[in-house]
Amino acid sequence: MRKNDWFYLHLLQECQSADLQRRLDALEDLCKHEYLDLIDAQFLLDRLNSTTSEREQSAILDLMCQIEAPLPSDALMAILEDWESSTVFLRMEVAHTLAVKKAEEALDLFCSVLLDPEEHPWLRETMTGDLATWGERISEEIVLTLLADPEPAVCTAALEVLRERPSQTIPLELVLPYCTHEKQYVREVAIKTLLATKQRVPPQTILAALGDPEPQVRAAASYGCISLVEWFGDQIPLEPLLQALNDEYPVVRENILDAFGKVPLHIPVEPVAAALTDSTYYVRCAALETLSLMGERVPSSLSPLLQEMSGSDPSSQVRLRATRALLLLHGMTPGPLKIPIIDLTLEELGE
């Protein structure tokens, strides 16, 4: 692309329009039309300094992350350091930009702001989430310091960073205490981080979380049970899973049925059959999927119910799976499952 390209010059003019939407459209088009090798970082910095719109600031900094020209690091570092006149949102976006571009000259300042307990927790949370972007340039000591931070949002972000590491390097003994943290969102992320250790995970901790008072934590634990059953097989007791089938949160019931589908020959048929009448369509789908894997263990007495579901269930997805289950029950092999893309109920659309 040449710098005198007429459309490129037009977009630069539009970026300086008095109308916000025109400026936003021009910034978007600069990405679309492959002008990234032409855009001058100083031009973007001037646009950043001229606006108070958070949407525009975000769009400009997103473009800075993509351009080939060097970042105006000194100016961006000044914004990050300026807690008096720069908004928290702008500082968050600037910190993210510096991390994405791996601006080595900004790393000391980045860590200083990150570790300052007086800084805004939103800023520190976002910056903690960006630590993985810096890679090995962030020391283990910093990550563990943030994990122990008294601000729950920062601690949660540190858990997310650990979760992205190779499974064998996640420190189990440091993550385990957070599975019983007072904050629901910390417990949820701790469970997910623990599951990222794969076969090193202590199953009892995940099973215990099935009884957590918060549905999001139970959902994370029940989803983890799918992996537990795969990893540990008969070592996982069925009783906690069977109890979770009565959970008031449909996602938990769905996950447990999916977990049963991993060991269809080692679970009782009755609780799976009972889930065929669940009030939530995707739980019924999960029950049908698991039932279809149980082969000859499925009693013929279920045929009338399956026939009824295949013809009159409100959900097209349930009807399809009920038909497949019937064919399997009669020794036939249906074709690949194709999910309908039309004829969805309001429940399926989430309305």
DRENVOTOR-670926 format. One record per residue (C-alpha): residue number from 1; residue in three letters; chain; x, y, z. Coordinates in pm, whole numbers. Layout:
# DRENVOTOR-670926
+-----+-----+-------+--------+--------+--------+
!   n ! res ! chain !      x !      y !      z !
+-----+-----+-------+--------+--------+--------+
! NUM ! ALA !     A !      X !      Y !      Z !
...
+-----+-----+-------+--------+--------+--------+
//
This chain:
# DRENVOTOR-670926
+-----+-----+-------+--------+--------+--------+
!   n ! res ! chain !      x !      y !      z !
+-----+-----+-------+--------+--------+--------+
!   1 ! MET !     A !      0 !      0 !      0 !
!   2 ! ARG !     A !    119 !    352 !    -78 !
!   3 ! LYS !     A !     84 !    638 !    166 !
!   4 ! ASN !     A !    -93 !    845 !   -101 !
!   5 ! ASP !     A !   -364 !    581 !   -149 !
!   6 ! TRP !     A !   -678 !    793 !   -180 !
!   7 ! PHE !     A !   -897 !    574 !     41 !
!   8 ! TYR !     A !   -629 !    555 !    309 !
!   9 ! LEU !     A !   -604 !    935 !    312 !
!  10 ! HIS !     A !   -983 !    954 !    326 !
!  11 ! LEU !     A !   -988 !    727 !    633 !
!  12 ! LEU !     A !   -727 !    943 !    807 !
!  13 ! GLN !     A !   -953 !   1243 !    751 !
!  14 ! GLU !     A !  -1254 !   1051 !    880 !
!  15 ! CYS !     A !  -1061 !    961 !   1196 !
!  16 ! GLN !     A !  -1058 !   1334 !   1270 !
!  17 ! SER !     A !  -1427 !   1392 !   1199 !
!  18 ! ALA !     A !  -1641 !   1578 !   1451 !
!  19 ! ASP !     A !  -1881 !   1282 !   1446 !
!  20 ! LEU !     A !  -1789 !    996 !   1682 !
!  21 ! GLN !     A !  -1952 !    722 !   1476 !
!  22 ! ARG !     A !  -1766 !    830 !   1162 !
!  23 ! ARG !     A !  -1440 !    819 !   1356 !
!  24 ! LEU !     A !  -1519 !    471 !   1487 !
!  25 ! ASP !     A !  -1611 !    347 !   1140 !
!  26 ! ALA !     A !  -1286 !    485 !    999 !
!  27 ! LEU !     A !  -1079 !    314 !   1267 !
!  28 ! GLU !     A !  -1253 !    -14 !   1190 !
!  29 ! ASP !     A !  -1189 !     29 !    818 !
!  30 ! LEU !     A !   -820 !     95 !    877 !
!  31 ! CYS !     A !   -801 !   -260 !   1014 !
!  32 ! LYS !     A !  -1015 !   -409 !    739 !
!  33 ! HIS !     A !   -837 !   -263 !    442 !
!  34 ! GLU !     A !   -485 !   -373 !    538 !
!  35 ! TYR !     A !   -334 !    -34 !    600 !
!  36 ! LEU !     A !   -158 !   -154 !    915 !
!  37 ! ASP !     A !    186 !   -113 !    762 !
!  38 ! LEU !     A !    114 !    254 !    682 !
!  39 ! ILE !     A !    -43 !    382 !   1001 !
!  40 ! ASP !     A !    178 !    613 !   1202 !
!  41 ! ALA !     A !    181 !    549 !   1578 !
!  42 ! GLN !     A !    203 !    922 !   1651 !
!  43 ! PHE !     A !   -118 !    978 !   1453 !
!  44 ! LEU !     A !   -299 !    724 !   1671 !
!  45 ! LEU !     A !   -150 !    876 !   1985 !
!  46 ! ASP !     A !   -279 !   1219 !   1880 !
!  47 ! ARG !     A !   -625 !   1070 !   1826 !
!  48 ! LEU !     A !   -605 !    900 !   2166 !
!  49 ! ASN !     A !   -519 !   1226 !   2338 !
!  50 ! SER !     A !   -802 !   1408 !   2163 !
!  51 ! THR !     A !  -1091 !   1189 !   2278 !
!  52 ! THR !     A !  -1267 !   1104 !   2603 !
!  53 ! SER !     A !  -1485 !    836 !   2444 !
!  54 ! GLU !     A !  -1407 !    495 !   2594 !
!  55 ! ARG !     A !  -1520 !    321 !   2275 !
!  56 ! GLU !     A !  -1285 !    531 !   2066 !
!  57 ! GLN !     A !   -997 !    490 !   2308 !
!  58 ! SER !     A !  -1044 !    114 !   2295 !
!  59 ! ALA !     A !  -1058 !    114 !   1913 !
!  60 ! ILE !     A !   -742 !    328 !   1886 !
!  61 ! LEU !     A !   -545 !    113 !   2126 !
!  62 ! ASP !     A !   -667 !   -204 !   1955 !
!  63 ! LEU !     A !   -529 !    -60 !   1631 !
!  64 ! MET !     A !   -200 !     19 !   1808 !
!  65 ! CYS !     A !   -173 !   -348 !   1897 !
!  66 ! GLN !     A !   -187 !   -436 !   1528 !
!  67 ! ILE !     A !     23 !   -175 !   1350 !
!  68 ! GLU !     A !    377 !   -250 !   1240 !
!  69 ! ALA !     A !    522 !     83 !   1356 !
!  70 ! PRO !     A !    687 !     91 !   1702 !
!  71 ! LEU !     A !    465 !    188 !   1991 !
!  72 ! PRO !     A !    490 !    538 !   2140 !
!  73 ! SER !     A !    589 !    360 !   2461 !
!  74 ! ASP !     A !    697 !    666 !   2660 !
!  75 ! ALA !     A !    361 !    836 !   2606 !
!  76 ! LEU !     A !    167 !    521 !   2689 !
!  77 ! MET !     A !    374 !    463 !   3001 !
!  78 ! ALA !     A !    296 !    819 !   3111 !
!  79 ! ILE !     A !    -77 !    743 !   3077 !
!  80 ! LEU !     A !    -42 !    418 !   3272 !
!  81 ! GLU !     A !    144 !    599 !   3549 !
!  82 ! ASP !     A !   -102 !    888 !   3561 !
!  83 ! TRP !     A !   -364 !    792 !   3816 !
!  84 ! GLU !     A !   -478 !   1152 !   3872 !
!  85 ! SER !     A !   -606 !   1257 !   3528 !
!  86 ! SER !     A !   -628 !    930 !   3330 !
!  87 ! THR !     A !   -938 !    716 !   3382 !
!  88 ! VAL !     A !   -911 !    361 !   3512 !
!  89 ! PHE !     A !  -1058 !    235 !   3185 !
!  90 ! LEU !     A !   -794 !    413 !   2976 !
!  91 ! ARG !     A !   -512 !    288 !   3197 !
!  92 ! MET !     A !   -648 !    -67 !   3171 !
!  93 ! GLU !     A !   -653 !    -45 !   2792 !
!  94 ! VAL !     A !   -304 !    107 !   2779 !
!  95 ! ALA !     A !   -165 !   -164 !   3009 !
!  96 ! HIS !     A !   -318 !   -428 !   2784 !
!  97 ! THR !     A !   -165 !   -268 !   2476 !
!  98 ! LEU !     A !    181 !   -263 !   2633 !
!  99 ! ALA !     A !    142 !   -629 !   2727 !
! 100 ! VAL !     A !     21 !   -738 !   2383 !
! 101 ! LYS !     A !    314 !   -562 !   2217 !
! 102 ! LYS !     A !    551 !   -695 !   2484 !
! 103 ! ALA !     A !    700 !   -349 !   2535 !
! 104 ! GLU !     A !   1012 !   -446 !   2729 !
! 105 ! GLU !     A !   1082 !    -86 !   2827 !
! 106 ! ALA !     A !    746 !    -75 !   3009 !
! 107 ! LEU !     A !    784 !   -399 !   3204 !
! 108 ! ASP !     A !    925 !   -247 !   3525 !
! 109 ! LEU !     A !    648 !     14 !   3538 !
! 110 ! PHE !     A !    389 !   -252 !   3453 !
! 111 ! CYS !     A !    497 !   -466 !   3749 !
! 112 ! SER !     A !    521 !   -167 !   3981 !
! 113 ! VAL !     A !    161 !    -62 !   3910 !
! 114 ! LEU !     A !     42 !   -421 !   3925 !
! 115 ! LEU !     A !    189 !   -485 !   4269 !
! 116 ! ASP !     A !     77 !   -154 !   4420 !
! 117 ! PRO !     A !   -208 !   -233 !   4663 !
! 118 ! GLU !     A !   -323 !    129 !   4642 !
! 119 ! GLU !     A !   -403 !     99 !   4273 !
! 120 ! HIS !     A !   -758 !     38 !   4153 !
! 121 ! PRO !     A !   -851 !   -333 !   4181 !
! 122 ! TRP !     A !  -1002 !   -333 !   3830 !
! 123 ! LEU !     A !   -673 !   -215 !   3686 !
! 124 ! ARG !     A !   -473 !   -471 !   3882 !
! 125 ! GLU !     A !   -715 !   -749 !   3789 !
! 126 ! THR !     A !   -685 !   -669 !   3418 !
! 127 ! MET !     A !   -309 !   -642 !   3436 !
! 128 ! THR !     A !   -285 !   -972 !   3619 !
! 129 ! GLY !     A !   -488 !  -1132 !   3342 !
! 130 ! ASP !     A !   -231 !  -1003 !   3092 !
! 131 ! LEU !     A !     65 !  -1164 !   3270 !
! 132 ! ALA !     A !     56 !  -1472 !   3049 !
! 133 ! THR !     A !    110 !  -1245 !   2747 !
! 134 ! TRP !     A !    450 !  -1141 !   2883 !
! 135 ! GLY !     A !    554 !  -1506 !   2907 !
! 136 ! GLU !     A !    878 !  -1590 !   3085 !
! 137 ! ARG !     A !    956 !  -1222 !   3147 !
! 138 ! ILE !     A !    720 !  -1237 !   3447 !
! 139 ! SER !     A !    878 !  -1414 !   3742 !
! 140 ! GLU !     A !    714 !  -1694 !   3937 !
! 141 ! GLU !     A !    744 !  -1479 !   4248 !
! 142 ! ILE !     A !    517 !  -1210 !   4102 !
! 143 ! VAL !     A !    247 !  -1462 !   4009 !
! 144 ! LEU !     A !    252 !  -1622 !   4354 !
! 145 ! THR !     A !    246 !  -1279 !   4521 !
! 146 ! LEU !     A !    -68 !  -1192 !   4327 !
! 147 ! LEU !     A !   -222 !  -1528 !   4412 !
! 148 ! ALA !     A !   -191 !  -1434 !   4779 !
! 149 ! ASP !     A !   -326 !  -1081 !   4722 !
! 150 ! PRO !     A !   -606 !   -981 !   4963 !
! 151 ! GLU !     A !   -811 !   -843 !   4672 !
! 152 ! PRO !     A !  -1026 !  -1139 !   4552 !
! 153 ! ALA !     A !  -1045 !  -1014 !   4192 !
! 154 ! VAL !     A !   -665 !  -1004 !   4166 !
! 155 ! CYS !     A !   -636 !  -1345 !   4327 !
! 156 ! THR !     A !   -889 !  -1485 !   4078 !
! 157 ! ALA !     A !   -698 !  -1341 !   3783 !
! 158 ! ALA !     A !   -379 !  -1502 !   3917 !
! 159 ! LEU !     A !   -559 !  -1837 !   3932 !
! 160 ! GLU !     A !   -657 !  -1790 !   3567 !
! 161 ! VAL !     A !   -291 !  -1731 !   3481 !
! 162 ! LEU !     A !   -192 !  -2055 !   3656 !
! 163 ! ARG !     A !   -474 !  -2236 !   3477 !
! 164 ! GLU !     A !   -315 !  -2160 !   3139 !
! 165 ! ARG !     A !     15 !  -2321 !   3237 !
! 166 ! PRO !     A !    120 !  -2675 !   3149 !
! 167 ! SER !     A !    -75 !  -2907 !   3380 !
! 168 ! GLN !     A !    232 !  -3050 !   3554 !
! 169 ! THR !     A !    357 !  -2703 !   3657 !
! 170 ! ILE !     A !     41 !  -2586 !   3837 !
! 171 ! PRO !     A !    110 !  -2584 !   4215 !
! 172 ! LEU !     A !   -170 !  -2798 !   4358 !
! 173 ! GLU !     A !    -95 !  -2714 !   4719 !
! 174 ! LEU !     A !   -134 !  -2340 !   4650 !
! 175 ! VAL !     A !   -458 !  -2372 !   4454 !
! 176 ! LEU !     A !   -645 !  -2608 !   4688 !
! 177 ! PRO !     A !   -721 !  -2355 !   4967 !
! 178 ! TYR !     A !   -906 !  -2131 !   4721 !
! 179 ! CYS !     A !  -1163 !  -2404 !   4654 !
! 180 ! THR !     A !  -1320 !  -2307 !   4988 !
! 181 ! HIS !     A !  -1270 !  -1930 !   4958 !
! 182 ! GLU !     A !  -1554 !  -1711 !   5087 !
! 183 ! LYS !     A !  -1611 !  -1555 !   4743 !
! 184 ! GLN !     A !  -1809 !  -1763 !   4496 !
! 185 ! TYR !     A !  -1615 !  -1651 !   4188 !
! 186 ! VAL !     A !  -1283 !  -1739 !   4352 !
! 187 ! ARG !     A !  -1406 !  -2089 !   4432 !
! 188 ! GLU !     A !  -1534 !  -2133 !   4076 !
! 189 ! VAL !     A !  -1202 !  -2038 !   3915 !
! 190 ! ALA !     A !  -1009 !  -2243 !   4171 !
! 191 ! ILE !     A !  -1209 !  -2553 !   4076 !
! 192 ! LYS !     A !  -1140 !  -2489 !   3706 !
! 193 ! THR !     A !   -770 !  -2434 !   3778 !
! 194 ! LEU !     A !   -755 !  -2753 !   3981 !
! 195 ! LEU !     A !   -909 !  -2945 !   3690 !
! 196 ! ALA !     A !   -637 !  -2804 !   3464 !
! 197 ! THR !     A !   -388 !  -3022 !   3654 !
! 198 ! LYS !     A !   -562 !  -3321 !   3487 !
! 199 ! GLN !     A !   -475 !  -3655 !   3648 !
! 200 ! ARG !     A !   -308 !  -3476 !   3940 !
! 201 ! VAL !     A !   -642 !  -3336 !   4056 !
! 202 ! PRO !     A !   -773 !  -3474 !   4388 !
! 203 ! PRO !     A !  -1119 !  -3607 !   4290 !
! 204 ! GLN !     A !  -1268 !  -3560 !   4636 !
! 205 ! THR !     A !  -1224 !  -3183 !   4617 !
! 206 ! ILE !     A !  -1424 !  -3168 !   4293 !
! 207 ! LEU !     A !  -1692 !  -3403 !   4427 !
! 208 ! ALA !     A !  -1723 !  -3194 !   4744 !
! 209 ! ALA !     A !  -1783 !  -2884 !   4530 !
! 210 ! LEU !     A !  -2098 !  -3051 !   4392 !
! 211 ! GLY !     A !  -2253 !  -2949 !   4722 !
! 212 ! ASP !     A !  -2144 !  -2583 !   4703 !
! 213 ! PRO !     A !  -2422 !  -2332 !   4782 !
! 214 ! GLU !     A !  -2357 !  -2140 !   4457 !
! 215 ! PRO !     A !  -2480 !  -2287 !   4125 !
! 216 ! GLN !     A !  -2184 !  -2154 !   3924 !
! 217 ! VAL !     A !  -1943 !  -2346 !   4145 !
! 218 ! ARG !     A !  -2152 !  -2661 !   4122 !
! 219 ! ALA !     A !  -2164 !  -2619 !   3743 !
! 220 ! ALA !     A !  -1783 !  -2599 !   3728 !
! 221 ! ALA !     A !  -1751 !  -2905 !   3950 !
! 222 ! SER !     A !  -2011 !  -3106 !   3757 !
! 223 ! TYR !     A !  -1840 !  -3024 !   3427 !
! 224 ! GLY !     A !  -1516 !  -3144 !   3584 !
! 225 ! CYS !     A !  -1685 !  -3473 !   3669 !
! 226 ! ILE !     A !  -1691 !  -3555 !   3297 !
! 227 ! SER !     A !  -1311 !  -3557 !   3303 !
! 228 ! LEU !     A !  -1291 !  -3728 !   3643 !
! 229 ! VAL !     A !  -1488 !  -4024 !   3513 !
! 230 ! GLU !     A !  -1260 !  -4046 !   3209 !
! 231 ! TRP !     A !   -940 !  -4016 !   3411 !
! 232 ! PHE !     A !  -1024 !  -4229 !   3714 !
! 233 ! GLY !     A !  -1306 !  -4458 !   3603 !
! 234 ! ASP !     A !  -1436 !  -4685 !   3881 !
! 235 ! GLN !     A !  -1239 !  -4491 !   4142 !
! 236 ! ILE !     A !  -1505 !  -4217 !   4128 !
! 237 ! PRO !     A !  -1795 !  -4301 !   4360 !
! 238 ! LEU !     A !  -2136 !  -4284 !   4196 !
! 239 ! GLU !     A !  -2330 !  -4158 !   4498 !
! 240 ! PRO !     A !  -2227 !  -3789 !   4479 !
! 241 ! LEU !     A !  -2300 !  -3790 !   4106 !
! 242 ! LEU !     A !  -2642 !  -3948 !   4154 !
! 243 ! GLN !     A !  -2727 !  -3688 !   4417 !
! 244 ! ALA !     A !  -2621 !  -3411 !   4177 !
! 245 ! LEU !     A !  -2881 !  -3535 !   3926 !
! 246 ! ASN !     A !  -3138 !  -3375 !   4157 !
! 247 ! ASP !     A !  -2964 !  -3037 !   4153 !
! 248 ! GLU !     A !  -3197 !  -2741 !   4092 !
! 249 ! TYR !     A !  -2953 !  -2597 !   3836 !
! 250 ! PRO !     A !  -3013 !  -2762 !   3494 !
! 251 ! VAL !     A !  -2653 !  -2724 !   3380 !
! 252 ! VAL !     A !  -2539 !  -2943 !   3669 !
! 253 ! ARG !     A !  -2789 !  -3214 !   3577 !
! 254 ! GLU !     A !  -2680 !  -3199 !   3212 !
! 255 ! ASN !     A !  -2311 !  -3227 !   3304 !
! 256 ! ILE !     A !  -2367 !  -3527 !   3529 !
! 257 ! LEU !     A !  -2557 !  -3707 !   3254 !
! 258 ! ASP !     A !  -2270 !  -3632 !   3016 !
! 259 ! ALA !     A !  -2031 !  -3776 !   3273 !
! 260 ! PHE !     A !  -2244 !  -4092 !   3291 !
! 261 ! GLY !     A !  -2217 !  -4114 !   2915 !
! 262 ! LYS !     A !  -1843 !  -4175 !   2956 !
! 263 ! VAL !     A !  -1913 !  -4500 !   3149 !
! 264 ! PRO !     A !  -2254 !  -4614 !   3018 !
! 265 ! LEU !     A !  -2200 !  -4976 !   3117 !
! 266 ! HIS !     A !  -2125 !  -4897 !   3482 !
! 267 ! ILE !     A !  -2415 !  -4674 !   3582 !
! 268 ! PRO !     A !  -2774 !  -4756 !   3676 !
! 269 ! VAL !     A !  -3031 !  -4707 !   3400 !
! 270 ! GLU !     A !  -3307 !  -4575 !   3626 !
! 271 ! PRO !     A !  -3173 !  -4224 !   3704 !
! 272 ! VAL !     A !  -3091 !  -4168 !   3337 !
! 273 ! ALA !     A !  -3440 !  -4281 !   3237 !
! 274 ! ALA !     A !  -3592 !  -4050 !   3499 !
! 275 ! ALA !     A !  -3412 !  -3755 !   3339 !
! 276 ! LEU !     A !  -3606 !  -3813 !   3016 !
! 277 ! THR !     A !  -3892 !  -3618 !   3172 !
! 278 ! ASP !     A !  -3674 !  -3328 !   3293 !
! 279 ! SER !     A !  -3829 !  -2984 !   3249 !
! 280 ! THR !     A !  -3523 !  -2850 !   3063 !
! 281 ! TYR !     A !  -3479 !  -2959 !   2703 !
! 282 ! TYR !     A !  -3098 !  -2985 !   2706 !
! 283 ! VAL !     A !  -3109 !  -3210 !   3011 !
! 284 ! ARG !     A !  -3349 !  -3438 !   2822 !
! 285 ! CYS !     A !  -3104 !  -3430 !   2529 !
! 286 ! ALA !     A !  -2818 !  -3535 !   2757 !
! 287 ! ALA !     A !  -3028 !  -3816 !   2903 !
! 288 ! LEU !     A !  -3110 !  -3944 !   2555 !
! 289 ! GLU !     A !  -2745 !  -3927 !   2448 !
! 290 ! THR !     A !  -2637 !  -4132 !   2750 !
! 291 ! LEU !     A !  -2925 !  -4375 !   2713 !
! 292 ! SER !     A !  -2826 !  -4435 !   2350 !
! 293 ! LEU !     A !  -2484 !  -4553 !   2470 !
! 294 ! MET !     A !  -2623 !  -4808 !   2716 !
! 295 ! GLY !     A !  -2712 !  -5064 !   2449 !
! 296 ! GLU !     A !  -2895 !  -5374 !   2561 !
! 297 ! ARG !     A !  -2920 !  -5246 !   2916 !
! 298 ! VAL !     A !  -3203 !  -5014 !   2812 !
! 299 ! PRO !     A !  -3535 !  -5184 !   2900 !
! 300 ! SER !     A !  -3794 !  -5219 !   2624 !
! 301 ! SER !     A !  -4046 !  -5062 !   2863 !
! 302 ! LEU !     A !  -3898 !  -4725 !   2772 !
! 303 ! SER !     A !  -4004 !  -4758 !   2408 !
! 304 ! PRO !     A !  -4347 !  -4594 !   2452 !
! 305 ! LEU !     A !  -4192 !  -4290 !   2620 !
! 306 ! LEU !     A !  -3923 !  -4263 !   2352 !
! 307 ! GLN !     A !  -4187 !  -4290 !   2079 !
! 308 ! GLU !     A !  -4386 !  -4013 !   2243 !
! 309 ! MET !     A !  -4076 !  -3793 !   2275 !
! 310 ! SER !     A !  -3976 !  -3854 !   1913 !
! 311 ! GLY !     A !  -4311 !  -3730 !   1790 !
! 312 ! SER !     A !  -4436 !  -3468 !   2032 !
! 313 ! ASP !     A !  -4156 !  -3323 !   2245 !
! 314 ! PRO !     A !  -4157 !  -2940 !   2214 !
! 315 ! SER !     A !  -3786 !  -2942 !   2128 !
! 316 ! SER !     A !  -3674 !  -3049 !   1780 !
! 317 ! GLN !     A !  -3337 !  -3144 !   1926 !
! 318 ! VAL !     A !  -3502 !  -3380 !   2175 !
! 319 ! ARG !     A !  -3723 !  -3531 !   1903 !
! 320 ! LEU !     A !  -3418 !  -3604 !   1688 !
! 321 ! ARG !     A !  -3230 !  -3772 !   1972 !
! 322 ! ALA !     A !  -3534 !  -3971 !   2082 !
! 323 ! THR !     A !  -3569 !  -4108 !   1728 !
! 324 ! ARG !     A !  -3203 !  -4210 !   1728 !
! 325 ! ALA !     A !  -3243 !  -4377 !   2067 !
! 326 ! LEU !     A !  -3540 !  -4576 !   1935 !
! 327 ! LEU !     A !  -3344 !  -4695 !   1633 !
! 328 ! LEU !     A !  -3054 !  -4802 !   1853 !
! 329 ! LEU !     A !  -3293 !  -4976 !   2092 !
! 330 ! HIS !     A !  -3421 !  -5184 !   1799 !
! 331 ! GLY !     A !  -3073 !  -5277 !   1682 !
! 332 ! MET !     A !  -3050 !  -5029 !   1395 !
! 333 ! THR !     A !  -2760 !  -4795 !   1329 !
! 334 ! PRO !     A !  -2870 !  -4437 !   1260 !
! 335 ! GLY !     A !  -2663 !  -4194 !   1055 !
! 336 ! PRO !     A !  -2453 !  -3912 !   1204 !
! 337 ! LEU !     A !  -2641 !  -3676 !   1432 !
! 338 ! LYS !     A !  -2727 !  -3351 !   1254 !
! 339 ! ILE !     A !  -2850 !  -3071 !   1475 !
! 340 ! PRO !     A !  -3145 !  -2878 !   1328 !
! 341 ! ILE !     A !  -3069 !  -2515 !   1260 !
! 342 ! ILE !     A !  -3435 !  -2416 !   1234 !
! 343 ! ASP !     A !  -3756 !  -2504 !   1414 !
! 344 ! LEU !     A !  -3617 !  -2401 !   1754 !
! 345 ! THR !     A !  -3847 !  -2339 !   2048 !
! 346 ! LEU !     A !  -3832 !  -2025 !   2259 !
! 347 ! GLU !     A !  -3666 !  -2230 !   2533 !
! 348 ! GLU !     A !  -3393 !  -2343 !   2292 !
! 349 ! LEU !     A !  -3339 !  -1984 !   2183 !
! 350 ! GLY !     A !  -3295 !  -1884 !   2548 !
! 351 ! GLU !     A !  -3595 !  -1653 !   2552 !
+-----+-----+-------+--------+--------+--------+
//
